[in-house]
């Protein structure tokens, strides 16, 4: 596998935790309204093919959030497949949180 495509879990955890800490600490937001519910989804078979997708699926942030909340209360459900629900929430969060500007801007 190419070295550029290897994910070090501890690095990923550090970055994601740092971003979430920043949102809570600096932006003073302990929760964020995501706004919309439904989103387009590229199906697995087309996700990493660089041709135009032949078909799109649809996802629901509410369904994703319900899966995450259910798993948060049951450690036996904290399996890697849950990342398919976490990813859309993180993407929506990145668009819902105000963009940071330094105090001098």
matplotlib code that plots the C-alpha trace (Angstrom):
import matplotlib.pyplot as plt

x = [0.0, 1.3, 2.6, 0.3, -2.8, -2.0, -4.1, -2.5, -5.5, -3.8, -3.1, -6.7, -8.0, -5.8, -7.0, -10.7, -10.6, -8.7, -11.4, -14.2, -12.3, -11.9, -15.7, -16.5, -13.8, -13.2, -16.5, -18.4, -20.7, -21.6, -24.1, -24.7, -27.9, -27.2, -30.1, -31.0, -31.7, -31.3, -28.2, -26.9, -24.6, -22.3, -22.8, -19.9, -19.3, -18.8, -17.2, -13.6, -14.1, -13.3, -15.9, -19.2, -21.4, -24.0, -26.5, -26.8, -28.3, -29.8, -28.9, -30.5, -28.6, -31.4, -31.0, -27.2, -27.5, -29.9, -27.4, -24.6, -26.7, -27.8, -24.2, -22.9, -25.0, -23.9, -20.2, -20.7, -22.1, -18.9, -17.8, -15.9, -19.0, -20.5, -18.1, -20.6, -22.9, -20.2, -18.8, -22.0, -22.4, -18.9, -19.3, -22.6, -20.9, -18.1, -20.7, -22.9, -20.1, -19.2, -15.9, -13.2, -11.7, -8.9, -9.8, -7.6, -9.6]
y = [0.0, 3.5, 5.4, 8.3, 6.2, 4.7, 6.2, 6.3, 6.0, 8.0, 10.9, 10.8, 10.7, 13.6, 15.8, 15.0, 15.4, 18.7, 20.0, 19.0, 20.6, 23.8, 23.9, 23.5, 25.6, 28.4, 28.6, 27.8, 25.4, 22.2, 21.2, 22.3, 22.4, 20.5, 22.1, 19.8, 16.1, 14.3, 14.2, 12.6, 9.6, 8.0, 4.3, 2.1, 0.6, 4.1, 5.8, 5.5, 5.1, 8.4, 8.1, 9.8, 7.8, 5.7, 6.1, 8.1, 7.0, 9.2, 9.3, 10.9, 12.7, 12.0, 8.2, 8.6, 10.4, 7.8, 5.0, 7.0, 7.7, 4.1, 2.9, 5.4, 3.6, 0.1, -0.4, -3.7, -1.6, 0.5, -1.3, 0.2, 0.0, 2.8, 5.1, 5.1, 7.1, 9.2, 10.5, 12.3, 13.9, 15.2, 16.6, 18.3, 19.6, 21.1, 23.2, 24.0, 25.4, 29.0, 29.4, 30.6, 34.0, 35.3, 38.3, 40.5, 39.8]
z = [0.0, -0.8, 2.3, 1.4, 1.9, 5.3, 8.2, 11.6, 14.0, 16.7, 14.3, 13.1, 16.7, 17.7, 14.8, 15.2, 19.0, 18.5, 16.1, 18.5, 21.4, 19.4, 18.7, 22.3, 23.9, 21.4, 19.6, 22.8, 21.1, 22.9, 20.3, 16.7, 14.7, 11.5, 9.7, 6.9, 7.1, 3.7, 1.6, -1.6, -1.3, -3.8, -3.6, -2.5, -5.9, -7.4, -4.4, -5.5, -9.2, -10.9, -13.5, -13.0, -10.6, -12.4, -9.5, -6.3, -3.0, -0.3, 3.4, 6.4, 9.1, 11.5, 10.9, 11.2, 14.5, 15.8, 15.0, 16.7, 19.8, 20.0, 19.7, 22.3, 24.9, 24.0, 23.7, 21.8, 18.9, 18.6, 15.4, 12.5, 10.3, 12.4, 10.6, 7.7, 10.0, 11.6, 8.3, 7.1, 10.5, 10.5, 7.0, 8.0, 11.2, 9.1, 7.2, 10.2, 12.5, 11.8, 10.0, 12.3, 11.8, 14.0, 16.2, 14.0, 10.8]

ax = plt.figure().add_subplot(projection="3d")
ax.plot(x, y, z, "-o")
ax.set_aspect("equal")
plt.show()
